[in-house]
């Protein structure tokens, strides 16, 4: 049995420890904000926080998570008002929106580690989170806005 904390709530898992965290979140807990994109940790759509660090939930197995603190997009900010979420709205970032929860989780992790990143640091940190709509300039602008709001 694996015991972990998801969005501030204690959870127990007594299944196949090879199950990816992504499927546990979506299928077992009903948290569908975390998206399936590629299944090989290459696109970033499934990004969540594990003990505060951005990780790809499609490549983390449940067996690795004993005692872990997991935060999903649903747990990031009450009513969707985390500074990154607010900046996303203000900058009108999403087009199709599919990648946005992963993008937001990656950006929130960056700002938790580095509250005042340069444009180059933002670009580097967000690399690997793919947006098929190409909203990268708006993403970068929203992260810069959020950085100003988190200081």
PyMOL CGO cylinders between C-alpha atoms (Angstrom):
from pymol import cmd
from pymol.cgo import CYLINDER

trace = [
    CYLINDER, 0.00, 0.00, 0.00, 1.21, 3.48, -0.90, 0.3, 1, 1, 1, 1, 1, 1,
    CYLINDER, 1.21, 3.48, -0.90, 0.18, 6.47, 1.19, 0.3, 1, 1, 1, 1, 1, 1,
    CYLINDER, 0.18, 6.47, 1.19, 0.58, 9.95, -0.25, 0.3, 1, 1, 1, 1, 1, 1,
    CYLINDER, 0.58, 9.95, -0.25, -0.90, 13.41, 0.00, 0.3, 1, 1, 1, 1, 1, 1,
    CYLINDER, -0.90, 13.41, 0.00, -2.72, 14.86, -3.02, 0.3, 1, 1, 1, 1, 1, 1,
    CYLINDER, -2.72, 14.86, -3.02, -3.75, 18.50, -2.86, 0.3, 1, 1, 1, 1, 1, 1,
    CYLINDER, -3.75, 18.50, -2.86, -3.64, 18.45, 0.92, 0.3, 1, 1, 1, 1, 1, 1,
    CYLINDER, -3.64, 18.45, 0.92, -5.63, 15.24, 1.36, 0.3, 1, 1, 1, 1, 1, 1,
    CYLINDER, -5.63, 15.24, 1.36, -4.20, 11.94, 2.50, 0.3, 1, 1, 1, 1, 1, 1,
    CYLINDER, -4.20, 11.94, 2.50, -4.72, 9.18, -0.06, 0.3, 1, 1, 1, 1, 1, 1,
    CYLINDER, -4.72, 9.18, -0.06, -4.01, 5.46, 0.00, 0.3, 1, 1, 1, 1, 1, 1,
    CYLINDER, -4.01, 5.46, 0.00, -3.36, 3.32, -3.05, 0.3, 1, 1, 1, 1, 1, 1,
    CYLINDER, -3.36, 3.32, -3.05, -3.51, -0.46, -2.91, 0.3, 1, 1, 1, 1, 1, 1,
    CYLINDER, -3.51, -0.46, -2.91, -3.14, -1.37, -6.57, 0.3, 1, 1, 1, 1, 1, 1,
    CYLINDER, -3.14, -1.37, -6.57, -0.49, -2.07, -9.18, 0.3, 1, 1, 1, 1, 1, 1,
    CYLINDER, -0.49, -2.07, -9.18, 2.52, -0.01, -8.09, 0.3, 1, 1, 1, 1, 1, 1,
    CYLINDER, 2.52, -0.01, -8.09, 3.58, 0.28, -11.75, 0.3, 1, 1, 1, 1, 1, 1,
    CYLINDER, 3.58, 0.28, -11.75, 0.48, 2.39, -12.49, 0.3, 1, 1, 1, 1, 1, 1,
    CYLINDER, 0.48, 2.39, -12.49, 1.54, 5.88, -13.58, 0.3, 1, 1, 1, 1, 1, 1,
    CYLINDER, 1.54, 5.88, -13.58, 0.55, 8.70, -11.26, 0.3, 1, 1, 1, 1, 1, 1,
    CYLINDER, 0.55, 8.70, -11.26, -1.31, 10.30, -14.19, 0.3, 1, 1, 1, 1, 1, 1,
    CYLINDER, -1.31, 10.30, -14.19, -3.80, 7.44, -14.36, 0.3, 1, 1, 1, 1, 1, 1,
    CYLINDER, -3.80, 7.44, -14.36, -4.23, 7.35, -10.60, 0.3, 1, 1, 1, 1, 1, 1,
    CYLINDER, -4.23, 7.35, -10.60, -5.08, 11.07, -10.58, 0.3, 1, 1, 1, 1, 1, 1,
    CYLINDER, -5.08, 11.07, -10.58, -7.46, 10.87, -13.52, 0.3, 1, 1, 1, 1, 1, 1,
    CYLINDER, -7.46, 10.87, -13.52, -9.05, 7.44, -13.15, 0.3, 1, 1, 1, 1, 1, 1,
    CYLINDER, -9.05, 7.44, -13.15, -8.97, 6.81, -9.41, 0.3, 1, 1, 1, 1, 1, 1,
    CYLINDER, -8.97, 6.81, -9.41, -9.33, 10.34, -8.00, 0.3, 1, 1, 1, 1, 1, 1,
    CYLINDER, -9.33, 10.34, -8.00, -11.27, 11.94, -10.86, 0.3, 1, 1, 1, 1, 1, 1,
    CYLINDER, -11.27, 11.94, -10.86, -8.83, 14.83, -11.19, 0.3, 1, 1, 1, 1, 1, 1,
    CYLINDER, -8.83, 14.83, -11.19, -8.95, 15.38, -14.93, 0.3, 1, 1, 1, 1, 1, 1,
    CYLINDER, -8.95, 15.38, -14.93, -7.14, 18.73, -15.04, 0.3, 1, 1, 1, 1, 1, 1,
    CYLINDER, -7.14, 18.73, -15.04, -3.87, 16.86, -15.51, 0.3, 1, 1, 1, 1, 1, 1,
    CYLINDER, -3.87, 16.86, -15.51, -3.83, 15.82, -19.18, 0.3, 1, 1, 1, 1, 1, 1,
    CYLINDER, -3.83, 15.82, -19.18, -2.44, 12.86, -21.08, 0.3, 1, 1, 1, 1, 1, 1,
    CYLINDER, -2.44, 12.86, -21.08, -0.32, 14.08, -23.96, 0.3, 1, 1, 1, 1, 1, 1,
    CYLINDER, -0.32, 14.08, -23.96, 2.38, 11.66, -25.04, 0.3, 1, 1, 1, 1, 1, 1,
    CYLINDER, 2.38, 11.66, -25.04, 2.93, 9.06, -22.31, 0.3, 1, 1, 1, 1, 1, 1,
    CYLINDER, 2.93, 9.06, -22.31, 6.73, 9.40, -22.49, 0.3, 1, 1, 1, 1, 1, 1,
    CYLINDER, 6.73, 9.40, -22.49, 7.31, 12.61, -20.48, 0.3, 1, 1, 1, 1, 1, 1,
    CYLINDER, 7.31, 12.61, -20.48, 8.15, 14.60, -23.59, 0.3, 1, 1, 1, 1, 1, 1,
    CYLINDER, 8.15, 14.60, -23.59, 5.28, 17.11, -23.88, 0.3, 1, 1, 1, 1, 1, 1,
    CYLINDER, 5.28, 17.11, -23.88, 4.55, 18.39, -20.36, 0.3, 1, 1, 1, 1, 1, 1,
    CYLINDER, 4.55, 18.39, -20.36, 0.74, 18.15, -20.52, 0.3, 1, 1, 1, 1, 1, 1,
    CYLINDER, 0.74, 18.15, -20.52, 0.76, 15.90, -17.43, 0.3, 1, 1, 1, 1, 1, 1,
    CYLINDER, 0.76, 15.90, -17.43, 2.96, 18.13, -15.26, 0.3, 1, 1, 1, 1, 1, 1,
    CYLINDER, 2.96, 18.13, -15.26, 2.22, 18.14, -11.52, 0.3, 1, 1, 1, 1, 1, 1,
    CYLINDER, 2.22, 18.14, -11.52, 4.29, 19.02, -8.46, 0.3, 1, 1, 1, 1, 1, 1,
    CYLINDER, 4.29, 19.02, -8.46, 5.95, 16.29, -6.42, 0.3, 1, 1, 1, 1, 1, 1,
    CYLINDER, 5.95, 16.29, -6.42, 7.21, 17.78, -3.16, 0.3, 1, 1, 1, 1, 1, 1,
    CYLINDER, 7.21, 17.78, -3.16, 7.14, 21.16, -4.91, 0.3, 1, 1, 1, 1, 1, 1,
    CYLINDER, 7.14, 21.16, -4.91, 9.09, 20.20, -8.04, 0.3, 1, 1, 1, 1, 1, 1,
    CYLINDER, 9.09, 20.20, -8.04, 7.51, 19.97, -11.49, 0.3, 1, 1, 1, 1, 1, 1,
    CYLINDER, 7.51, 19.97, -11.49, 7.41, 16.37, -12.76, 0.3, 1, 1, 1, 1, 1, 1,
    CYLINDER, 7.41, 16.37, -12.76, 5.71, 14.51, -15.59, 0.3, 1, 1, 1, 1, 1, 1,
    CYLINDER, 5.71, 14.51, -15.59, 3.05, 12.34, -13.97, 0.3, 1, 1, 1, 1, 1, 1,
    CYLINDER, 3.05, 12.34, -13.97, 2.94, 9.91, -16.90, 0.3, 1, 1, 1, 1, 1, 1,
    CYLINDER, 2.94, 9.91, -16.90, 6.45, 8.70, -16.02, 0.3, 1, 1, 1, 1, 1, 1,
    CYLINDER, 6.45, 8.70, -16.02, 6.15, 8.45, -12.22, 0.3, 1, 1, 1, 1, 1, 1,
    CYLINDER, 6.15, 8.45, -12.22, 4.87, 5.14, -10.88, 0.3, 1, 1, 1, 1, 1, 1,
    CYLINDER, 4.87, 5.14, -10.88, 2.71, 4.86, -7.80, 0.3, 1, 1, 1, 1, 1, 1,
    CYLINDER, 2.71, 4.86, -7.80, 5.35, 2.67, -6.18, 0.3, 1, 1, 1, 1, 1, 1,
    CYLINDER, 5.35, 2.67, -6.18, 7.73, 5.66, -6.11, 0.3, 1, 1, 1, 1, 1, 1,
    CYLINDER, 7.73, 5.66, -6.11, 5.37, 7.92, -4.21, 0.3, 1, 1, 1, 1, 1, 1,
    CYLINDER, 5.37, 7.92, -4.21, 5.28, 6.70, -0.60, 0.3, 1, 1, 1, 1, 1, 1,
    CYLINDER, 5.28, 6.70, -0.60, 4.92, 9.81, 1.57, 0.3, 1, 1, 1, 1, 1, 1,
    CYLINDER, 4.92, 9.81, 1.57, 4.94, 12.16, -1.45, 0.3, 1, 1, 1, 1, 1, 1,
    CYLINDER, 4.94, 12.16, -1.45, 3.19, 15.52, -1.51, 0.3, 1, 1, 1, 1, 1, 1,
    CYLINDER, 3.19, 15.52, -1.51, 1.49, 15.87, -4.91, 0.3, 1, 1, 1, 1, 1, 1,
    CYLINDER, 1.49, 15.87, -4.91, -0.13, 19.07, -6.14, 0.3, 1, 1, 1, 1, 1, 1,
    CYLINDER, -0.13, 19.07, -6.14, -2.23, 19.09, -9.30, 0.3, 1, 1, 1, 1, 1, 1,
    CYLINDER, -2.23, 19.09, -9.30, -3.77, 22.01, -11.16, 0.3, 1, 1, 1, 1, 1, 1,
    CYLINDER, -3.77, 22.01, -11.16, -6.89, 21.48, -9.04, 0.3, 1, 1, 1, 1, 1, 1,
    CYLINDER, -6.89, 21.48, -9.04, -4.86, 22.09, -5.88, 0.3, 1, 1, 1, 1, 1, 1,
    CYLINDER, -4.86, 22.09, -5.88, -2.65, 24.93, -7.09, 0.3, 1, 1, 1, 1, 1, 1,
    CYLINDER, -2.65, 24.93, -7.09, -4.81, 27.86, -6.08, 0.3, 1, 1, 1, 1, 1, 1,
    CYLINDER, -4.81, 27.86, -6.08, -8.19, 28.30, -4.46, 0.3, 1, 1, 1, 1, 1, 1,
    CYLINDER, -8.19, 28.30, -4.46, -10.71, 29.27, -7.13, 0.3, 1, 1, 1, 1, 1, 1,
    CYLINDER, -10.71, 29.27, -7.13, -7.95, 29.30, -9.76, 0.3, 1, 1, 1, 1, 1, 1,
    CYLINDER, -7.95, 29.30, -9.76, -6.37, 32.48, -8.41, 0.3, 1, 1, 1, 1, 1, 1,
    CYLINDER, -6.37, 32.48, -8.41, -2.76, 31.44, -7.97, 0.3, 1, 1, 1, 1, 1, 1,
    CYLINDER, -2.76, 31.44, -7.97, -0.63, 34.31, -9.39, 0.3, 1, 1, 1, 1, 1, 1,
    CYLINDER, -0.63, 34.31, -9.39, 0.26, 32.18, -12.43, 0.3, 1, 1, 1, 1, 1, 1,
    CYLINDER, 0.26, 32.18, -12.43, -3.38, 31.32, -13.10, 0.3, 1, 1, 1, 1, 1, 1,
    CYLINDER, -3.38, 31.32, -13.10, -4.36, 34.98, -12.74, 0.3, 1, 1, 1, 1, 1, 1,
    CYLINDER, -4.36, 34.98, -12.74, -1.57, 36.01, -15.13, 0.3, 1, 1, 1, 1, 1, 1,
    CYLINDER, -1.57, 36.01, -15.13, -2.71, 33.36, -17.62, 0.3, 1, 1, 1, 1, 1, 1,
    CYLINDER, -2.71, 33.36, -17.62, -6.16, 34.92, -17.65, 0.3, 1, 1, 1, 1, 1, 1,
    CYLINDER, -6.16, 34.92, -17.65, -4.84, 38.50, -17.82, 0.3, 1, 1, 1, 1, 1, 1,
    CYLINDER, -4.84, 38.50, -17.82, -2.59, 37.67, -20.77, 0.3, 1, 1, 1, 1, 1, 1,
    CYLINDER, -2.59, 37.67, -20.77, -5.27, 35.58, -22.50, 0.3, 1, 1, 1, 1, 1, 1,
    CYLINDER, -5.27, 35.58, -22.50, -2.77, 32.75, -22.96, 0.3, 1, 1, 1, 1, 1, 1,
    CYLINDER, -2.77, 32.75, -22.96, -4.85, 29.70, -23.95, 0.3, 1, 1, 1, 1, 1, 1,
    CYLINDER, -4.85, 29.70, -23.95, -6.02, 28.91, -27.42, 0.3, 1, 1, 1, 1, 1, 1,
    CYLINDER, -6.02, 28.91, -27.42, -7.16, 25.29, -27.38, 0.3, 1, 1, 1, 1, 1, 1,
    CYLINDER, -7.16, 25.29, -27.38, -6.16, 25.04, -23.71, 0.3, 1, 1, 1, 1, 1, 1,
    CYLINDER, -6.16, 25.04, -23.71, -5.06, 21.41, -23.70, 0.3, 1, 1, 1, 1, 1, 1,
    CYLINDER, -5.06, 21.41, -23.70, -1.49, 22.05, -22.56, 0.3, 1, 1, 1, 1, 1, 1,
    CYLINDER, -1.49, 22.05, -22.56, -2.32, 24.86, -20.17, 0.3, 1, 1, 1, 1, 1, 1,
    CYLINDER, -2.32, 24.86, -20.17, -2.53, 22.95, -16.88, 0.3, 1, 1, 1, 1, 1, 1,
    CYLINDER, -2.53, 22.95, -16.88, 0.94, 21.51, -17.51, 0.3, 1, 1, 1, 1, 1, 1,
    CYLINDER, 0.94, 21.51, -17.51, 2.29, 24.90, -18.58, 0.3, 1, 1, 1, 1, 1, 1,
    CYLINDER, 2.29, 24.90, -18.58, 0.85, 26.55, -15.47, 0.3, 1, 1, 1, 1, 1, 1,
    CYLINDER, 0.85, 26.55, -15.47, 2.26, 23.87, -13.15, 0.3, 1, 1, 1, 1, 1, 1,
    CYLINDER, 2.26, 23.87, -13.15, 5.71, 24.21, -14.76, 0.3, 1, 1, 1, 1, 1, 1,
    CYLINDER, 5.71, 24.21, -14.76, 5.60, 28.00, -14.41, 0.3, 1, 1, 1, 1, 1, 1,
    CYLINDER, 5.60, 28.00, -14.41, 4.44, 27.83, -10.78, 0.3, 1, 1, 1, 1, 1, 1,
    CYLINDER, 4.44, 27.83, -10.78, 7.33, 25.50, -9.95, 0.3, 1, 1, 1, 1, 1, 1,
    CYLINDER, 7.33, 25.50, -9.95, 9.79, 27.85, -11.65, 0.3, 1, 1, 1, 1, 1, 1,
    CYLINDER, 9.79, 27.85, -11.65, 8.53, 30.86, -9.70, 0.3, 1, 1, 1, 1, 1, 1,
    CYLINDER, 8.53, 30.86, -9.70, 8.61, 28.97, -6.41, 0.3, 1, 1, 1, 1, 1, 1,
    CYLINDER, 8.61, 28.97, -6.41, 12.32, 28.27, -7.04, 0.3, 1, 1, 1, 1, 1, 1,
    CYLINDER, 12.32, 28.27, -7.04, 13.17, 31.58, -8.71, 0.3, 1, 1, 1, 1, 1, 1,
    CYLINDER, 13.17, 31.58, -8.71, 10.70, 34.41, -8.01, 0.3, 1, 1, 1, 1, 1, 1,
    CYLINDER, 10.70, 34.41, -8.01, 12.44, 36.82, -10.43, 0.3, 1, 1, 1, 1, 1, 1,
    CYLINDER, 12.44, 36.82, -10.43, 13.51, 34.83, -13.49, 0.3, 1, 1, 1, 1, 1, 1,
    CYLINDER, 13.51, 34.83, -13.49, 14.96, 36.49, -16.56, 0.3, 1, 1, 1, 1, 1, 1,
    CYLINDER, 14.96, 36.49, -16.56, 13.29, 35.97, -19.92, 0.3, 1, 1, 1, 1, 1, 1,
    CYLINDER, 13.29, 35.97, -19.92, 16.04, 33.46, -20.80, 0.3, 1, 1, 1, 1, 1, 1,
    CYLINDER, 16.04, 33.46, -20.80, 15.47, 31.56, -17.53, 0.3, 1, 1, 1, 1, 1, 1,
    CYLINDER, 15.47, 31.56, -17.53, 11.74, 31.41, -18.25, 0.3, 1, 1, 1, 1, 1, 1,
    CYLINDER, 11.74, 31.41, -18.25, 12.39, 30.08, -21.75, 0.3, 1, 1, 1, 1, 1, 1,
    CYLINDER, 12.39, 30.08, -21.75, 14.78, 27.45, -20.40, 0.3, 1, 1, 1, 1, 1, 1,
    CYLINDER, 14.78, 27.45, -20.40, 12.46, 26.36, -17.57, 0.3, 1, 1, 1, 1, 1, 1,
    CYLINDER, 12.46, 26.36, -17.57, 9.43, 26.12, -19.86, 0.3, 1, 1, 1, 1, 1, 1,
    CYLINDER, 9.43, 26.12, -19.86, 11.30, 24.20, -22.55, 0.3, 1, 1, 1, 1, 1, 1,
    CYLINDER, 11.30, 24.20, -22.55, 9.77, 20.76, -22.90, 0.3, 1, 1, 1, 1, 1, 1,
    CYLINDER, 9.77, 20.76, -22.90, 6.23, 21.95, -22.30, 0.3, 1, 1, 1, 1, 1, 1,
    CYLINDER, 6.23, 21.95, -22.30, 4.80, 21.83, -25.79, 0.3, 1, 1, 1, 1, 1, 1,
    CYLINDER, 4.80, 21.83, -25.79, 2.00, 24.10, -26.98, 0.3, 1, 1, 1, 1, 1, 1,
    CYLINDER, 2.00, 24.10, -26.98, 0.69, 22.93, -30.33, 0.3, 1, 1, 1, 1, 1, 1,
    CYLINDER, 0.69, 22.93, -30.33, -1.07, 26.27, -30.79, 0.3, 1, 1, 1, 1, 1, 1,
    CYLINDER, -1.07, 26.27, -30.79, 2.23, 28.16, -30.45, 0.3, 1, 1, 1, 1, 1, 1,
    CYLINDER, 2.23, 28.16, -30.45, 1.28, 30.54, -27.65, 0.3, 1, 1, 1, 1, 1, 1,
    CYLINDER, 1.28, 30.54, -27.65, 4.85, 30.64, -26.36, 0.3, 1, 1, 1, 1, 1, 1,
    CYLINDER, 4.85, 30.64, -26.36, 5.13, 34.46, -26.42, 0.3, 1, 1, 1, 1, 1, 1,
    CYLINDER, 5.13, 34.46, -26.42, 1.95, 34.83, -24.35, 0.3, 1, 1, 1, 1, 1, 1,
    CYLINDER, 1.95, 34.83, -24.35, 3.14, 32.07, -21.99, 0.3, 1, 1, 1, 1, 1, 1,
    CYLINDER, 3.14, 32.07, -21.99, 6.45, 33.87, -21.43, 0.3, 1, 1, 1, 1, 1, 1,
    CYLINDER, 6.45, 33.87, -21.43, 4.62, 37.19, -20.92, 0.3, 1, 1, 1, 1, 1, 1,
    CYLINDER, 4.62, 37.19, -20.92, 2.25, 35.59, -18.38, 0.3, 1, 1, 1, 1, 1, 1,
    CYLINDER, 2.25, 35.59, -18.38, 5.14, 34.06, -16.43, 0.3, 1, 1, 1, 1, 1, 1,
    CYLINDER, 5.14, 34.06, -16.43, 6.82, 37.47, -16.35, 0.3, 1, 1, 1, 1, 1, 1,
    CYLINDER, 6.82, 37.47, -16.35, 3.56, 39.04, -15.12, 0.3, 1, 1, 1, 1, 1, 1,
    CYLINDER, 3.56, 39.04, -15.12, 3.17, 36.36, -12.44, 0.3, 1, 1, 1, 1, 1, 1,
    CYLINDER, 3.17, 36.36, -12.44, 6.77, 36.92, -11.33, 0.3, 1, 1, 1, 1, 1, 1,
    CYLINDER, 6.77, 36.92, -11.33, 5.89, 40.56, -10.69, 0.3, 1, 1, 1, 1, 1, 1,
    CYLINDER, 5.89, 40.56, -10.69, 2.82, 39.53, -8.70, 0.3, 1, 1, 1, 1, 1, 1,
    CYLINDER, 2.82, 39.53, -8.70, 4.63, 36.95, -6.53, 0.3, 1, 1, 1, 1, 1, 1,
    CYLINDER, 4.63, 36.95, -6.53, 7.34, 39.30, -5.27, 0.3, 1, 1, 1, 1, 1, 1,
]
cmd.load_cgo(trace, "trace")
